[in-house]
Amino acid sequence: MKPIKFSERISQLKPSLTLAITSKAKNMKKQGLDVISFAAGEPDFDTPVNIKNAAIEAIKMGFTKYTPSSGTIELKNAVREKLKKDNSLRYSPEQIVISCGAKHALYNIFQVLCDKPDEVLIVSPYWVSYPEMVRTSGAQFRVVGASEKDGFVVDPKLIEEGLTRRTKAMIINSPANPTGAVFGREVLEKIAKIAVSKNIFVISDEIYEKLIYGGEEHISIGSLNKDIERQTLTVNGVSKTYSMTGWRIGYAAGPPEIMKNIAALQSHSTSNPSSISQVAALEALRGKQEMVSTIKKEFAARRDYMVRRINSFKSVSCVKPKGAFYLFCNISGTKLDSISISERLLEEAHVACIPGIAFGSDTHIRLSFATSMENIKVGLDRIEKWLVKNEADNR
Ligand SMILES: *Cc1c(COP(=O)(O)O)cnc(C)c1O
């Protein structure tokens, strides 16, 4: 048989860099090896029981058929209330589309907004899926670096310099994966001003909104003024806040013309996200919120412990993340690139982490604190021991 000629879109897609290492870690575990994983991209807590019960009830009641393809009016209204209360954003139901996770919401946006000559600005270190999603739309991505000494908060001047006449949109992700950076009001105002003056859309991925530790406040860029609101697409979901990654509910809110096209695209592709999951998400947004502060407290304690330990290591250091549940550790002192150190940590120390190259930096590795304190302690002991040996070998 002749080799298959794949579409241009798919030929450009890069397989996930993180997959190789995580599947190897899984295999090692299967063989009975005791591997500690810092690779998780999802909370390690169970979905709260009130949410599960709402879904069970939905099944029993027969809420198991198609819903409107852009989501139920009940869930859209709950999202509207949430956006108004938490984010000072006011939208009508037509301006909201419920999708199969925030990832799907983002994917829809690029499909609807971007074409071949367009460019999308991404702040590096970036979430692993942004470049590939942009590329799949036919557009190109351009990277602007946020520097570690600024706590990985991007300098708006660099955003301005990164714009070309082809720039259609930029992605803002605060709190950020993988760095935990939280963009303050001043920075967001500068970014908004640039976006408005250059007529560029802002896609604001706010999935880690509720996971901020310490005094920092989450600000939705779309809420800053009316002009930026008209150019902003706010993306969020229930995955990270409510430990609901498997339920696949996210949403986007934005200008009516754009949302209308997203709804049309979704109606011909996935149709509605699971009816049952929509009921669960409704309970997540409207039900009791105590779980969120419990999770936050636990994440904060793990973060503090990990940052303290890692910054006591000689050849590795990390900036204290203000949000999300990852540490982006600088490994320059080890003289290894991010894939080599990740492979060696896995093989020799039985600890899994994600190479920074997947997020645009080969001098970092990502360690997630979405794992128990016991695991964290044992895992860090192993890393420390391995580093001491590596440092001795380098001498
Ligand atoms: C996890 C994650 C998402 C997607 O979450 P969904 O499960 O698809 O809702 C989006 N953006 C970032 C930065 C993430 O880390």
The ligand as a Tripos MOL2 file, in Angstrom:
@<TRIPOS>MOLECULE
LIG
   15    15     1     0     0
SMALL
NO_CHARGES

@<TRIPOS>ATOM
      1 C1         -5.7240   21.5850   32.3100 C.3       1 LIG1
      2 C2         -5.6310   22.8190   31.4560 C.ar      1 LIG1
      3 C3         -6.6400   23.1640   30.5360 C.ar      1 LIG1
      4 C4         -7.7610   22.2710   30.1040 C.3       1 LIG1
      5 O1         -8.5690   21.7680   31.0070 O.3       1 LIG1
      6 P1         -9.8820   20.9480   30.5940 P.3       1 LIG1
      7 O2         -9.7950   19.6990   31.3810 O.co2     1 LIG1
      8 O3         -9.8800   20.7280   29.1330 O.co2     1 LIG1
      9 O4        -11.0060   21.8260   31.0070 O.co2     1 LIG1
     10 C5         -6.5350   24.3580   29.8600 C.ar      1 LIG1
     11 N1         -5.5080   25.1840   30.0520 N.ar      1 LIG1
     12 C6         -4.5080   24.8880   30.9000 C.ar      1 LIG1
     13 C7         -3.3980   25.8480   31.0530 C.3       1 LIG1
     14 C8         -4.5380   23.6930   31.6170 C.ar      1 LIG1
     15 O5         -3.5110   23.3790   32.4170 O.3       1 LIG1
@<TRIPOS>BOND
     1     1     2 1
     2     2     3 ar
     3     2    14 ar
     4     3     4 1
     5     3    10 ar
     6     4     5 1
     7     5     6 1
     8     6     7 2
     9     6     8 1
    10     6     9 1
    11    10    11 ar
    12    11    12 ar
    13    12    13 1
    14    12    14 ar
    15    14    15 1
@<TRIPOS>SUBSTRUCTURE
     1 LIG1         1 GROUP 0 **** ****
